[in-house]
Amino acid sequence: MSADGFDVVVVGGGHNGLVAAGLLARRGARVTVLERRSQVGGAATTEQPWGPEFNVTALSYVVSLMPPTIVQELELARHGYKVYPQHGYFAPYRDGRALQLPDDPSRRRDQIAQFSKADAEAYDRWDSWLGSLADVLGPLLTTIPPRVGSRRPRDLVDQLQLAWRLRRLGVDGTADVTRLFTMSIADLLDEYFASPQMQGVLAVSGVIGTWAGPRSAGTAYVMAHHKIGDVGEGQLGSWGFPEGGMGAVSRALRDAAIANGATVRTDAPVARIDVRDGRVRGVTLESGEELRADVVVAATHPKITFLEHIEPALLPTDFVERIERWRSRSGTVKVNVAVDRLPEFTAKPGYDPEVHGGTIVLAESLDDIERAFQDAVAGRAAGLPFADICIPSVFDPTLAPEGKHVVSMFTQWVPHTYATTQDTAALDAYADRVIARVDAVAPGFTDSILHRQVIGPYEMEHEYGLVGGNIFHGELSPDQMFHMRPAPGYADFRTPIAGLYQASSATHGGGGVTGIPGLHATRQIMRDRRKRGRRSRH
Ligand SMILES: Cc1cc2nc3c(=O)[nH]c(=O)nc-3n(C[C@H](O)[C@H](O)[C@H](O)COP(=O)(O)OP(=O)(O)OC[C@H]3O[C@@H](n4cnc5c(N)ncnc54)[C@H](O)[C@@H]3O)c2cc1C
């Protein structure tokens, strides 16, 4: 570790800002994190909207994608980071049947065979294909994208190094990756599965957080992105519930940053990133307070960083245009409720930890999901929204009093325009439809509800800084990935301003509670400082 001591301001105390703060502080930087809200965490937050009885994981709800290297280096376990593994899918249907995908291969085969014997046979092929892709995509996620197309010698070396790493893909592997990045999840699933039940349940992860239906190009990758995770068990795509909700992940990151010497300030909104002669000088808070720094890490949405915090005249025009064009829509609505008992599913009466502690999917078929998207495209909140539901209090007693539970429902779609002009009545009616959909497969659910919280695109943008309501700071579409994230030439966590780095989810490796942007930004900053150090010695 170098300990040359330099001043860093991190703008935004979301989990990525906190990862960068902790890692930079460990490397000897004097770090101050400035967070606009009264608590850190951004979209990884636990809140008490109904008083102290219930702790609600308000937006994001499961972890998977954070690399063990971050967890270990920041000693997050010491700061309270603990994950309960989540069980597999449970998809109950209105006709009283259900499809469950447990980890045990033989039980899983029987479950799928209820609907299609051919699909039951196809599942292992699908799983091993995904496994082989994750072997490639996993390391790519932890690679800093080179400046593709640049002819500068240093950039050419980076491009060649990437090509060399990818050589083992071969012709077939390259074709698979190309297909994955460009296909729709519908076309991909069609190659393996025929039953509406299997297509429906597996299509959901292709459209999570995306302004695209399952028949839109690029959704195959979104599915893969959600399968790459690892909670440290070495298992592909295993997800888990952090004890204390997602806010506990942020708290552990905050405490790790502080333990390493960083200062974390809340209620500290930044108004401006200060730049002089093409180099960052620090920031000015909305209060007028100025902080000077050698390095500023912008961990906020790129439209906030580059269109609000920096004078556009100080940035290249084409870069500003690209950020203006950055697409950040989702149409996602989070519906959280507190209940006085667990839902009892017609298809599986009684308590079953694999059901209640799994991912409960409400989507009867892929057509069902596509229709929900097409409703929103036509300007209406979906008539039959799909939902990805979990009940973390099944494992985690810190979230609700005994016998009561918090139910987290991730749903889509309402029109993405709700981010600017919300139709509150339509949003409430939409949430009613989500709840009625649960009631149709678990009668009595509506009556069990004690409290409800509905967070739509408007709140996501205005309260949480998720511009446009996109849950990943920018759509995971093929033209916004890897060296294009968030702009070509600047996917390496640098920016057009010397000393200003970016670490939001809109950079490569972001999209979920991954911490990878915070990790990459740290690596890039340290690399640049080493280079500067070498130059100044000569
Ligand atoms: C409904 C929903 C469900 C999701 N579910 C999951 C899930 O289950 N699992 C998963 O892995 N991911 C999930 N995600 C995605 C994941 O939560 C995000 O991608 C991730 O948390 C973003 O982290 P970040 O640090 O990049 O940005 P953010 O969390 O957005 O943090 C940015 C921070 O900057 C602050 N800020 C903004 N403006 C200023 C300013 N002017 N001055 C100072 N601070 C400022 C904000 O208040 C915020 O705290 C979900 C997201 C949503 C919205």
The ligand as a MOL file (V3000), in Angstrom:
LIG
                    3D

  0  0  0     0  0            999 V3000
M  V30 BEGIN CTAB
M  V30 COUNTS 53 58 0 0 0
M  V30 BEGIN ATOM
M  V30 1 C -36.0810 -0.6390 -6.8620 0
M  V30 2 C -34.6690 -1.1110 -7.0080 0
M  V30 3 C -34.3670 -2.4420 -6.7890 0
M  V30 4 C -33.0640 -2.9080 -6.9630 0
M  V30 5 N -32.7750 -4.2080 -6.6350 0
M  V30 6 C -31.5000 -4.6060 -6.6150 0
M  V30 7 C -31.1500 -5.8520 -6.0230 0
M  V30 8 O -31.9920 -6.5410 -5.4540 0
M  V30 9 N -29.8510 -6.2240 -6.0470 0
M  V30 10 C -28.8820 -5.4280 -6.6160 0
M  V30 11 O -27.7100 -5.8340 -6.6330 0
M  V30 12 N -29.1820 -4.2210 -7.1430 0
M  V30 13 C -30.4530 -3.7800 -7.1280 0
M  V30 14 N -30.7660 -2.5280 -7.5690 0
M  V30 15 C -29.7150 -1.7050 -8.1710 0
M  V30 16 C -28.7570 -1.1330 -7.1570 0
M  V30 17 O -29.4290 -0.8080 -5.9820 0
M  V30 18 C -28.0580 0.1070 -7.7250 0
M  V30 19 O -27.5000 -0.1920 -8.9840 0
M  V30 20 C -26.9490 0.5670 -6.7930 0
M  V30 21 O -27.3790 0.6020 -5.4610 0
M  V30 22 C -26.4420 1.9280 -7.2150 0
M  V30 23 O -25.3640 2.2580 -6.3710 0
M  V30 24 P -24.4690 3.5440 -6.6100 0
M  V30 25 O -23.6000 3.6850 -5.4290 0
M  V30 26 O -23.8180 3.4740 -7.9360 0
M  V30 27 O -25.5090 4.7530 -6.7100 0
M  V30 28 P -26.6160 5.2470 -5.6940 0
M  V30 29 O -27.0090 4.1810 -4.7650 0
M  V30 30 O -27.6760 5.8660 -6.5250 0
M  V30 31 O -25.8600 6.3600 -4.8740 0
M  V30 32 C -25.6620 7.6670 -5.3410 0
M  V30 33 C -25.7030 8.5850 -4.1320 0
M  V30 34 O -25.4170 9.9220 -4.5440 0
M  V30 35 C -26.2090 10.7830 -3.7330 0
M  V30 36 N -26.2850 12.1060 -4.3640 0
M  V30 37 C -27.0320 12.4760 -5.4340 0
M  V30 38 N -26.8390 13.7850 -5.6900 0
M  V30 39 C -25.9440 14.2370 -4.7740 0
M  V30 40 C -25.3540 15.5090 -4.5100 0
M  V30 41 N -25.6390 16.5940 -5.2470 0
M  V30 42 N -24.4860 15.6330 -3.4790 0
M  V30 43 C -24.1650 14.5510 -2.7120 0
M  V30 44 N -24.7210 13.3280 -2.9040 0
M  V30 45 C -25.5900 13.1700 -3.9280 0
M  V30 46 C -27.5390 10.0580 -3.6600 0
M  V30 47 O -28.3400 10.5460 -2.6060 0
M  V30 48 C -27.0780 8.6220 -3.4630 0
M  V30 49 O -26.9250 8.3030 -2.1060 0
M  V30 50 C -32.0420 -2.0160 -7.3750 0
M  V30 51 C -32.3320 -0.6680 -7.5350 0
M  V30 52 C -33.6280 -0.2080 -7.3530 0
M  V30 53 C -33.9110 1.2580 -7.5310 0
M  V30 END ATOM
M  V30 BEGIN BOND
M  V30 1 1 1 2
M  V30 2 1 2 3
M  V30 3 2 2 52
M  V30 4 2 3 4
M  V30 5 1 4 5
M  V30 6 1 4 50
M  V30 7 2 5 6
M  V30 8 1 6 7
M  V30 9 1 6 13
M  V30 10 2 7 8
M  V30 11 1 7 9
M  V30 12 1 9 10
M  V30 13 2 10 11
M  V30 14 1 10 12
M  V30 15 2 12 13
M  V30 16 1 13 14
M  V30 17 1 14 15
M  V30 18 1 14 50
M  V30 19 1 15 16
M  V30 20 1 16 17
M  V30 21 1 16 18
M  V30 22 1 18 19
M  V30 23 1 18 20
M  V30 24 1 20 21
M  V30 25 1 20 22
M  V30 26 1 22 23
M  V30 27 1 23 24
M  V30 28 2 24 25
M  V30 29 1 24 26
M  V30 30 1 24 27
M  V30 31 1 27 28
M  V30 32 2 28 29
M  V30 33 1 28 30
M  V30 34 1 28 31
M  V30 35 1 31 32
M  V30 36 1 32 33
M  V30 37 1 33 34
M  V30 38 1 33 48
M  V30 39 1 34 35
M  V30 40 1 35 36
M  V30 41 1 35 46
M  V30 42 1 36 37
M  V30 43 1 36 45
M  V30 44 2 37 38
M  V30 45 1 38 39
M  V30 46 1 39 40
M  V30 47 2 39 45
M  V30 48 1 40 41
M  V30 49 2 40 42
M  V30 50 1 42 43
M  V30 51 2 43 44
M  V30 52 1 44 45
M  V30 53 1 46 47
M  V30 54 1 46 48
M  V30 55 1 48 49
M  V30 56 2 50 51
M  V30 57 1 51 52
M  V30 58 1 52 53
M  V30 END BOND
M  V30 END CTAB
M  END
